[in-house]
Amino acid sequence: MITTAEEAVKQIKSGDNVFVHSATAVPHILVKAMSERYRELKDVTIYQIHTEGEAPYARAEMASAFTIKAFFVGANMRKEIQGGKGSYIPMFLSEVPSLFRKKIVPIDVALISVSPPDKHGYCSLGTSVDITLAAVKAAKLVIAQVNECMPRTHGDGLIHVDNINIQVKENHPLPEVIMHEITEVQRAIGMHISRLIENGSTLQMGIGAIPNAVLSCLENHKDLGIHSEMFSDGVLPLIKKGVINGKNKRKHPGMIVASFVVGSKKLYDFIDDNPMVQMLDFEYVNNPDVIRKNPKVVAINSAIEIDLTGQVCADSIGSKIYSGVGGQMDFIRGASL
């Protein structure tokens, strides 16, 4: 069925559990149309990880219509979660897909964004497979924004049009997250970390300035691989120079493995129909037993606080959630093993 966004979201009922596609793949046309129904709806629970762009359902005037339950907290949701207008569910991201698959968290409606179907009828989840694939397969109703701006990616995120209940053909540019100029302090940190990375290592990078600073200092390294929850523009110069080639990886040799990407249109164009990039499910990518099989795994992540005994806090500031556990522990465990 092909219809408008306004007609499609009429299928959402009070009391439903609704999943919203992650990161840069947010179906903004559908989200806007759903949010505009806030006077008609009550007690709709939104499940998500971090999303880019506006999240109108988080506004104060919509509190009786929508309750937010996030497995990871992005900048567009931070004040609302900290202010008690939503909840953070603390768990490793590798474990979230099983909540949907086992119906521990039942999903009534999945709002997703996909590429147009190919000649065989398959659409792609594009920039975000993460927990979305599990949510789509578990959902009673799948509403997809078919978006020509969404890159077609290889890996787990292929969905046949027959498995999409309602299609809305609306084109919307993907949110871009542009890397800022690296500061002297960040470059110094990046240079220090780069000296700890051996040739032939398999890298995981989190989000932020420090991971990008590290990548900028790796131009003289050789035969690096990527098996990471996510990646951004920082890998592109290293791929072009042959520094990142994945030749030593035991899992998916020669390929970049990730679950979502965040970056510029240049990055989205790079992953479009690129068999070198495999976008796979969190349950696999973040599995420490999978991670450990690659050689010389180096997990590069940011912290908020470190105490005098060396304990690291990366999810909260005092009692206020800042981002969440995310996949950091998955990769710390995998790298350690």
ABEGO torsion letter per residue (X at the ends): XBBBAAAAAAABBBGBBBBBBBEAABBAAAAAAAAAAAAABBGBBBBBBBBBEBBAAABAAAAAABBBBBABBBAAAAAAAAAGABBBBBBBAAAAAAAAAAGABBBABBBBBBBBBBAAGBBBAEABAEAAAAAAAABABBBBBBBAABBBBBEAABBBAAABABBBBBBBBBBBBBBBBBBAAAAAAAAAAAAABBBGBBBBBBBEAAAAAAAAAAAABBGBBBBBABBBAAAAAAAAAGABAGAABABGBGBBBBABBBEBAAAAAAABGBAABBBBBAAAAABAAAAAABBGBBBBBBBABBBAAGBBBAABBEABBAAEAEAAAAAAAAAAX
